């Protein structure tokens, strides 16, 4: 009985000591945003099972490698050649993450260094292919359209390597200084040309507007001149006289000499202020009014 008890105690101590020694090999932690891939020393990489976040117990002969499943960013810059053989320096920002469902296959076929062995080379390859088909001006003026094609092709290429592309940003495209100046000058001249075209079109429309306005004024004058009869002018003169007569200032009213003559109203404020209106002033005023009436009649005729 004592021997059995001693055997149990020794076995327990041995197992505890063994567990303590192998703790780091049998208990593993998968941290937040990570996924664990199992490598079996006897059968190789397990591609159909992934350890998710948390604490896990494994066999001592298993090895678990943790992969970052979050979106990662890698900035990269390199040189490419255009269709004309011009060297262009490009700076890009790549956002990507491994395909969680295919994490085991990624580990088996590519490995943990997939960023340098797959992501960056694939991005460079697609950009070099597209930029090599375009000349300098097309690259400079069609950045958005080119980027869309590059993103689509890169997404397809990386998906075949079990990597998801979340974004590809071309941060900067640097041309040689002389080429950059030449392209800027050409673009500026093009926009000046377009501005001149716009001005010519505007002036043409303004000329058409003035012709239409002149025709309208001419029609208006013809209509008015046909309606300016002597009776109408006399009636307008009477209305004007009535409006003047409503004023509170003192006035001298001179009745016209003939039947069509209109009254002439002279302000007598100057007389009240100690000044007298001379006969010459009255004659001059009468002449001016008569001349105005004659001119009005001639215009109506």
C-alpha positions as CSV (number, residue, x, y, z in Angstrom):
1,X,0.0,0.0,0.0
2,X,2.8,2.3,0.9
3,X,4.6,1.4,-2.3
4,X,1.5,2.3,-4.4
5,X,1.2,5.6,-2.6
6,X,4.8,6.4,-3.2
7,X,4.5,5.5,-6.8
8,X,1.6,7.9,-7.3
9,X,3.4,10.7,-5.6
10,X,6.5,10.2,-7.7
11,X,4.5,10.0,-10.9
12,X,2.7,13.2,-10.0
13,X,5.9,15.0,-9.2
14,X,7.5,13.8,-12.5
15,X,4.5,14.9,-14.5
16,X,4.5,18.3,-12.8
17,X,8.2,18.7,-13.4
18,X,7.8,17.7,-17.0
19,X,4.9,20.1,-17.5
20,X,6.9,22.9,-16.0
21,X,9.8,22.2,-18.2
22,X,7.7,21.9,-21.4
23,X,5.2,24.7,-20.5
24,X,6.4,27.0,-23.2
25,X,6.1,24.2,-25.8
26,X,2.6,22.9,-24.9
27,X,0.8,26.2,-23.9
28,X,0.8,28.9,-26.6
29,X,-1.0,32.3,-26.7
30,X,-2.4,33.8,-29.9
31,X,-2.7,37.5,-29.4
32,X,-5.4,40.0,-30.6
33,X,-5.4,40.4,-34.4
34,X,-3.4,37.2,-35.0
35,X,-3.9,33.7,-36.3
36,X,-1.8,30.7,-35.5
37,X,-0.6,28.1,-38.0
38,X,0.4,24.6,-36.8
39,X,3.5,22.9,-38.0
40,X,3.6,19.2,-37.1
41,X,7.1,17.8,-36.9
42,X,5.9,14.4,-38.2
43,X,3.4,15.4,-41.0
44,X,4.3,19.1,-41.8
45,X,2.1,22.2,-42.0
46,X,-1.6,21.8,-41.1
47,X,-3.4,23.8,-43.8
48,X,-7.0,23.2,-42.7
49,X,-6.8,24.4,-39.1
50,X,-6.0,27.8,-37.6
51,X,-5.6,28.8,-34.0
52,X,-7.6,32.0,-33.2
53,X,-7.0,34.5,-30.4
54,X,-6.6,33.1,-26.9
55,X,-4.7,30.4,-24.9
56,X,-4.2,27.0,-26.5
57,X,-2.7,23.6,-25.4
58,X,-0.7,21.8,-28.1
59,X,1.5,18.7,-28.4
60,X,5.1,19.3,-27.6
61,X,6.1,18.3,-31.1
62,X,3.9,20.9,-32.7
63,X,5.1,24.4,-33.5
64,X,2.7,27.3,-33.9
65,X,3.6,30.4,-35.9
66,X,1.5,33.5,-35.4
67,X,0.6,35.7,-38.4
68,X,-0.7,39.3,-38.2
69,X,-4.2,39.3,-39.7
70,X,-4.7,43.1,-39.4
71,X,-4.4,45.5,-42.3
72,X,-0.7,46.4,-42.6
73,X,0.9,49.2,-44.5
74,X,4.3,49.2,-46.3
75,X,5.8,52.3,-48.0
76,X,8.0,51.6,-50.9
77,X,9.8,53.6,-53.6
78,X,11.5,52.5,-56.8
79,X,12.4,53.5,-60.3
80,X,10.6,52.6,-63.5
81,X,11.1,53.2,-67.2
82,X,8.5,54.9,-69.4
83,X,7.8,54.0,-73.0
84,X,10.4,56.6,-74.1
85,X,13.0,55.2,-71.8
86,X,12.7,58.0,-69.2
87,X,13.5,57.0,-65.6
88,X,10.7,57.9,-63.3
89,X,10.9,57.6,-59.5
90,X,7.7,56.4,-57.8
91,X,6.6,56.3,-54.2
92,X,3.8,54.0,-53.2
93,X,1.9,53.0,-50.1
94,X,0.6,49.4,-50.0
95,X,-2.2,48.3,-47.6
96,X,-2.7,44.6,-47.3
97,X,-3.5,41.6,-45.1
98,X,-3.2,37.8,-45.4
99,X,-6.3,35.8,-46.3
100,X,-7.3,34.2,-43.0
101,X,-9.0,31.3,-44.6
102,X,-5.9,30.4,-46.6
103,X,-3.3,31.2,-43.8
104,X,-2.1,27.6,-43.6
105,X,-1.5,27.5,-47.4
106,X,0.3,30.9,-47.3
107,X,2.6,29.6,-44.6
108,X,3.3,26.4,-46.5
109,X,3.9,27.8,-49.9
110,X,5.3,31.3,-49.2
111,X,6.2,31.7,-45.6
112,X,6.3,34.5,-43.0
113,X,8.4,36.7,-45.3
114,X,5.6,37.1,-47.8
115,X,5.7,40.9,-47.8
116,X,9.2,41.0,-49.3
117,X,8.8,37.9,-51.4
118,X,5.4,38.5,-52.9
119,X,3.6,41.8,-52.0
120,X,6.3,44.3,-53.0
121,X,7.5,42.4,-56.1
122,X,4.0,42.0,-57.4
123,X,3.2,45.7,-57.0
124,X,6.5,46.6,-58.7
125,X,5.8,44.2,-61.6
126,X,2.3,45.6,-62.3
127,X,3.4,49.2,-62.1
128,X,6.4,48.6,-64.3
129,X,4.2,46.9,-66.9
130,X,1.7,49.7,-67.2
131,X,4.2,52.6,-67.0
132,X,6.3,50.9,-69.7
133,X,3.4,51.2,-72.1
134,X,2.9,55.0,-71.7
135,X,4.9,58.0,-72.6
136,X,5.8,60.8,-70.2
137,X,2.8,63.1,-70.8
138,X,0.3,60.2,-70.6
139,X,1.7,59.2,-67.2
140,X,1.5,62.8,-66.0
141,X,-2.0,63.5,-67.1
142,X,-3.7,60.1,-66.6
143,X,-2.6,59.2,-63.1
144,X,-6.1,58.3,-61.9
145,X,-7.0,56.0,-64.8
146,X,-3.6,54.3,-64.6
147,X,-3.9,53.8,-60.8
148,X,-7.3,52.1,-61.2
149,X,-5.9,49.6,-63.6
150,X,-2.9,49.0,-61.5
151,X,-5.0,48.3,-58.4
152,X,-7.3,45.9,-60.2
153,X,-4.4,43.9,-61.6
154,X,-2.4,43.9,-58.4
155,X,-5.5,42.8,-56.4
156,X,-5.9,39.8,-58.8
157,X,-2.2,38.9,-58.6
158,X,-2.0,39.0,-54.8
159,X,-5.3,37.1,-54.4
160,X,-3.6,34.2,-56.2
161,X,-0.9,34.3,-53.6
162,X,-3.5,34.2,-50.7
163,X,-3.1,38.0,-49.9
164,X,-5.8,40.6,-49.8
165,X,-5.0,44.1,-51.2
166,X,-6.9,46.8,-49.2
167,X,-5.4,49.8,-51.0
168,X,-2.6,51.0,-53.2
169,X,-1.7,54.7,-53.2
170,X,0.8,56.3,-55.5
171,X,2.1,58.9,-53.2
172,X,4.4,60.7,-55.6
173,X,5.7,60.4,-59.2
174,X,8.9,62.2,-59.8
175,X,10.1,63.1,-63.3
176,X,13.5,64.5,-64.1
177,X,13.5,68.3,-63.6
178,X,13.8,69.3,-67.2
179,X,11.0,66.9,-68.3
180,X,8.8,68.1,-65.5
181,X,9.3,71.8,-66.5
182,X,8.6,70.9,-70.2
183,X,5.4,69.0,-69.3
184,X,4.2,71.8,-67.1
185,X,4.8,74.4,-69.8
186,X,2.9,72.3,-72.4
187,X,-0.1,71.9,-70.1
188,X,-0.1,75.6,-69.3
189,X,-0.1,76.5,-73.0
190,X,-2.9,74.0,-73.6
191,X,-5.1,75.6,-70.9
192,X,-4.3,79.1,-72.4
193,X,-5.5,77.9,-75.7
194,X,-8.7,76.6,-74.2
195,X,-9.1,80.0,-72.4
196,X,-8.8,81.8,-75.7
197,X,-11.4,79.5,-77.3
198,X,-13.7,80.3,-74.4
199,X,-13.2,84.0,-74.8
200,X,-13.9,83.9,-78.6
201,X,-17.1,81.9,-78.0
202,X,-18.1,84.4,-75.3
203,X,-17.5,87.4,-77.6
204,X,-19.5,85.7,-80.4
205,X,-22.4,85.2,-78.1
206,X,-22.1,88.8,-76.8
207,X,-22.2,90.1,-80.4
208,X,-25.4,88.0,-81.1
209,X,-26.9,89.4,-77.9
210,X,-26.2,93.0,-79.0
211,X,-27.7,92.4,-82.5
212,X,-30.9,91.0,-80.8
213,X,-30.9,94.0,-78.4
214,X,-30.5,96.5,-81.3
215,X,-33.4,94.9,-83.2
216,X,-35.6,95.2,-80.1
217,X,-34.7,98.9,-79.6
218,X,-35.4,99.6,-83.2
219,X,-38.8,97.9,-83.1
220,X,-39.5,99.8,-79.9
221,X,-38.7,103.1,-81.6
222,X,-40.8,102.3,-84.6
223,X,-43.8,101.5,-82.4
224,X,-43.3,104.7,-80.3
225,X,-42.8,107.0,-83.3
226,X,-46.0,105.7,-84.9
227,X,-48.0,106.6,-81.7
228,X,-46.5,110.0,-81.1
229,X,-49.4,112.1,-82.5
230,X,-49.8,115.8,-81.7
231,X,-52.8,115.0,-79.5
232,X,-50.8,112.5,-77.5
233,X,-47.9,115.1,-77.0
234,X,-50.5,117.7,-76.0
235,X,-52.0,115.3,-73.4
236,X,-48.6,114.5,-72.0
237,X,-47.8,118.2,-71.8
238,X,-51.0,118.8,-69.8
239,X,-50.1,116.0,-67.4
240,X,-46.6,117.4,-66.9
241,X,-48.2,120.9,-66.2
242,X,-50.6,119.4,-63.7
243,X,-47.7,117.7,-61.8
244,X,-45.8,121.0,-61.7
245,X,-48.9,122.8,-60.5
246,X,-49.2,120.5,-57.5
247,X,-45.9,121.9,-56.0
248,X,-46.4,124.2,-52.9
249,X,-44.0,126.8,-54.2
250,X,-45.3,130.1,-55.6
251,X,-45.6,130.1,-59.4
252,X,-46.3,132.4,-62.4
253,X,-48.5,130.7,-65.0
254,X,-48.2,132.0,-68.6
255,X,-51.0,130.8,-71.0
256,X,-50.0,129.7,-74.5
257,X,-50.6,132.1,-77.3
258,X,-52.5,129.7,-79.5
259,X,-55.1,127.1,-79.0
260,X,-52.5,124.4,-78.7
261,X,-50.2,126.4,-76.5
262,X,-49.5,124.9,-73.1
263,X,-49.1,126.9,-69.9
264,X,-45.6,127.9,-68.7
265,X,-45.0,127.8,-65.0
266,X,-42.3,129.9,-63.5
267,X,-41.0,129.6,-59.9
268,X,-41.4,132.9,-58.0
269,X,-39.1,131.9,-55.0
270,X,-36.5,134.2,-56.4
271,X,-39.0,137.1,-56.4
272,X,-39.9,136.4,-52.7
273,X,-36.2,136.5,-51.9
274,X,-35.9,140.0,-53.2
275,X,-35.0,139.3,-56.8
276,X,-37.2,140.2,-59.8
277,X,-37.6,138.1,-62.9
278,X,-36.7,140.2,-65.9
279,X,-38.7,140.2,-69.2
280,X,-35.7,138.8,-71.0
281,X,-35.5,135.8,-68.6
282,X,-39.2,135.1,-69.2
283,X,-38.8,135.4,-72.9
284,X,-35.8,133.1,-72.9
285,X,-37.7,130.5,-70.8
286,X,-40.7,130.7,-73.2
287,X,-38.4,130.2,-76.2
288,X,-36.8,127.2,-74.6
289,X,-40.1,125.5,-73.8
290,X,-41.5,126.2,-77.3
291,X,-38.3,124.8,-78.9
292,X,-38.6,121.7,-76.8
293,X,-42.2,121.2,-77.9
294,X,-41.3,121.7,-81.6
295,X,-38.5,119.2,-81.3
296,X,-40.8,116.7,-79.6
297,X,-43.4,117.1,-82.4
298,X,-40.7,116.6,-85.1
299,X,-39.5,113.5,-83.4
300,X,-43.1,112.1,-83.3
301,X,-43.5,112.9,-87.0
